[in-house]
Amino acid sequence: MTLPVPLVDGVTLRLLRPDDGPALAAAYARNREHLAPWEPVRPDAFWTAARQTAQVGVALSEHAAGRGCPLVLDDDGAIVGRLNVSDVVGGAFLNGHLGYWVDAARTGRGLMSAAVRAAVDLARDDLGLHRLQAATLPHNAASQRVLDRAGFTRIGVASRYLRIAGEWQDHVLFQRILDDPPTSTG
């Protein structure tokens, strides 16, 4: 797959770049309230361009080492979402974790559904993975619809899986076996 990938409404999915720190900080700041129920509590430094620039460096190092693929949804230079394949494990597992978010002003337009479908292709064809897994809070129906549309299947519930919004919360677990045809009902 060749990046960037055109998605919806002129937005493209592309690899994170070293100079994305300020744009990423702006995207996170713009979406701070929108993301708060779905993410860990963040320290004040998280929201700064300096911290995001440092995080970009870490993410690109992980990418260079084959342990992740940090992507952004780009609308003419403005970052309007993130999508990451992280914790990539090779060997007999060939697995990665999928995480994503989209700008509050862009929800409900099919943008993340298109991005996740592109990430499935990227994980299979470019990263050589066999499986992607994802987890959502039980009440995050929108994210569960995105995964369903991309052919993920629900495989269970993990109790107190992640500390989100300051509390250990259960998560619904999903997987997509990348060699299998999608099983989407959406």
Backbone torsions as a table, in degrees:
resi	resn	phi	psi	omega
1	MET	NA	137.2	178.4
2	THR	-101.1	123.9	175.1
3	LEU	-91.6	147.6	0.7
4	PRO	-76.7	156.3	178.1
5	VAL	-108.5	123.5	175.1
6	PRO	-67.2	137.2	-178.6
7	LEU	-112.4	-99.7	-175.2
8	VAL	-134.1	143.8	173.4
9	ASP	56.0	37.5	178.0
10	GLY	78.5	2.7	178.8
11	VAL	-85.1	140.8	177.0
12	THR	-120.3	153.4	173.2
13	LEU	-100.1	123.3	-177.8
14	ARG	-141.6	164.8	176.1
15	LEU	-69.4	141.9	173.8
16	LEU	-57.0	141.7	179.4
17	ARG	-114.6	154.5	-178.3
18	PRO	-56.6	-28.0	-177.8
19	ASP	-93.3	13.5	-176.7
20	ASP	-82.2	-5.9	-176.1
21	GLY	-52.1	-53.1	-179.4
22	PRO	-62.8	-40.9	179.5
23	ALA	-67.3	-35.8	178.0
24	LEU	-68.3	-41.8	176.8
25	ALA	-60.4	-41.0	178.5
26	ALA	-64.0	-41.2	179.3
27	ALA	-65.1	-44.4	178.7
28	TYR	-64.4	-42.9	-179.6
29	ALA	-62.4	-41.8	-179.6
30	ARG	-64.4	-27.7	-175.0
31	ASN	-111.4	17.4	-174.4
32	ARG	-55.4	-50.2	179.9
33	GLU	-68.5	-39.1	-179.9
34	HIS	-60.6	-39.2	-175.8
35	LEU	-87.2	-19.9	-173.0
36	ALA	-51.8	-42.8	-178.7
37	PRO	-70.6	-13.6	-170.7
38	TRP	-112.6	-4.0	-173.5
39	GLU	-129.2	167.4	174.5
40	PRO	-63.8	158.0	171.9
41	VAL	-66.4	131.2	-174.9
42	ARG	-106.4	143.0	174.0
43	PRO	-71.0	157.6	-178.1
44	ASP	-54.2	-35.9	-178.4
45	ALA	-63.5	-25.5	-179.1
46	PHE	-55.0	-35.7	-171.7
47	TRP	-82.3	1.9	-176.0
48	THR	-94.7	155.5	177.1
49	ALA	-62.5	-37.1	-179.9
50	ALA	-62.2	-45.8	-179.7
51	ARG	-66.2	-42.1	180.0
52	GLN	-66.8	-36.1	176.5
53	THR	-62.6	-42.4	177.1
54	ALA	-63.9	-42.4	179.5
55	GLN	-64.2	-37.0	176.5
56	VAL	-59.6	-44.6	178.2
57	GLY	-58.4	-43.2	178.2
58	VAL	-63.5	-46.6	-178.5
59	ALA	-62.4	-40.3	179.3
60	LEU	-70.9	-30.9	174.1
61	SER	-66.3	-42.3	176.4
62	GLU	-61.7	-39.3	178.4
63	HIS	-64.2	-46.3	-179.9
64	ALA	-61.2	-30.9	179.5
65	ALA	-85.5	-1.6	179.1
66	GLY	80.2	16.6	-177.7
67	ARG	-101.4	-0.1	-179.8
68	GLY	-172.5	169.3	176.9
69	CYS	-140.6	97.5	-177.1
70	PRO	-87.4	119.8	-176.4
71	LEU	-121.4	155.7	174.2
72	VAL	-130.3	154.4	170.8
73	LEU	-96.2	119.1	-170.3
74	ASP	-114.7	127.0	174.8
75	ASP	-118.1	89.0	178.5
76	ASP	54.6	45.1	177.3
77	GLY	95.9	-16.4	176.3
78	ALA	-92.8	130.4	177.2
79	ILE	-82.4	125.5	-177.5
80	VAL	-121.7	17.9	176.1
81	GLY	167.6	166.4	177.2
82	ARG	-129.3	150.6	172.0
83	LEU	-147.6	125.7	-177.2
84	ASN	-129.1	137.2	163.8
85	VAL	-104.1	115.3	-174.4
86	SER	-126.2	174.0	177.9
87	ASP	51.6	40.5	-180.0
88	VAL	-67.8	129.1	178.8
89	VAL	-122.4	132.1	178.8
90	GLY	-93.4	-144.0	178.5
91	GLY	64.0	-136.6	-178.2
92	ALA	-76.5	-10.8	-175.2
93	PHE	-92.3	-52.5	-177.7
94	LEU	47.9	60.2	-172.0
95	ASN	-128.6	151.5	172.0
96	GLY	-144.3	158.8	175.9
97	HIS	-99.3	138.2	179.3
98	LEU	-107.2	129.9	174.9
99	GLY	-136.3	150.1	-176.5
100	TYR	-163.5	160.0	169.4
101	TRP	-155.2	156.1	178.1
102	VAL	-129.7	147.7	179.1
103	ASP	-50.9	139.2	-179.0
104	ALA	-54.3	-36.2	-178.6
105	ALA	-75.3	-6.9	-175.9
106	ARG	-113.4	4.4	-178.2
107	THR	-69.2	154.2	174.4
108	GLY	75.8	14.1	-178.2
109	ARG	-111.2	2.6	-178.5
110	GLY	84.1	4.3	-177.0
111	LEU	-64.6	-49.8	-178.9
112	MET	-71.6	-32.4	175.6
113	SER	-59.6	-44.0	178.0
114	ALA	-64.8	-40.1	-179.2
115	ALA	-66.2	-41.5	180.0
116	VAL	-67.5	-39.4	176.0
117	ARG	-61.0	-40.9	177.1
118	ALA	-65.0	-38.2	179.5
119	ALA	-66.3	-34.7	176.1
120	VAL	-60.8	-47.6	178.9
121	ASP	-61.7	-43.9	179.5
122	LEU	-62.2	-44.3	-179.1
123	ALA	-63.8	-39.9	-179.5
124	ARG	-75.2	-52.7	-169.4
125	ASP	-82.3	-37.1	-176.1
126	ASP	-100.1	-39.8	-178.7
127	LEU	-88.7	-14.2	178.6
128	GLY	69.6	27.1	-178.3
129	LEU	-82.4	154.2	175.9
130	HIS	-95.9	-28.5	-171.1
131	ARG	-148.0	142.1	168.6
132	LEU	-119.0	143.1	174.3
133	GLN	-126.4	154.3	179.9
134	ALA	-146.3	158.8	179.4
135	ALA	-138.4	140.3	176.9
136	THR	-130.8	154.8	169.4
137	LEU	-63.7	146.7	-177.2
138	PRO	-56.4	-31.2	-177.9
139	HIS	-92.8	7.6	179.3
140	ASN	-91.2	72.8	-176.9
141	ALA	-62.8	-35.9	-179.4
142	ALA	-62.4	-44.9	179.5
143	SER	-66.9	-36.6	177.6
144	GLN	-65.4	-35.9	175.7
145	ARG	-65.1	-40.2	177.5
146	VAL	-58.3	-47.5	-179.0
147	LEU	-65.3	-40.7	178.4
148	ASP	-60.8	-45.0	179.9
149	ARG	-61.3	-27.6	-179.0
150	ALA	-93.0	8.7	174.5
151	GLY	85.4	14.9	176.1
152	PHE	-77.1	151.0	175.9
153	THR	-118.7	146.4	177.5
154	ARG	-75.1	131.8	-178.1
155	ILE	-119.8	-3.5	177.4
156	GLY	153.9	-171.4	178.6
157	VAL	-127.3	133.6	176.0
158	ALA	-107.0	118.1	-179.5
159	SER	-70.0	137.2	177.0
160	ARG	43.5	51.2	-171.8
161	TYR	-73.5	-46.2	-178.7
162	LEU	-135.4	152.5	176.0
163	ARG	-89.6	100.8	-176.1
164	ILE	-117.8	136.4	179.8
165	ALA	51.6	34.2	175.5
166	GLY	84.6	3.0	-178.9
167	GLU	-134.0	144.4	172.1
168	TRP	-68.9	121.9	-173.8
169	GLN	-126.4	144.9	174.3
170	ASP	-64.8	152.6	176.4
171	HIS	-135.6	144.3	171.8
172	VAL	-86.6	130.2	-177.6
173	LEU	-99.3	139.6	179.7
174	PHE	-130.5	155.6	173.0
175	GLN	-142.3	158.3	170.7
176	ARG	-135.1	116.3	172.5
177	ILE	-79.4	115.8	-167.3
178	LEU	-73.2	-19.7	177.6
179	ASP	-81.8	-16.8	-177.7
180	ASP	-88.4	150.5	173.2
181	PRO	-65.4	152.2	-179.4
182	PRO	-63.0	151.1	178.9
183	THR	-113.3	24.2	-174.4
184	SER	-57.2	142.6	172.2
185	THR	-105.6	-1.8	-176.8
186	GLY	-101.1	NA	NA
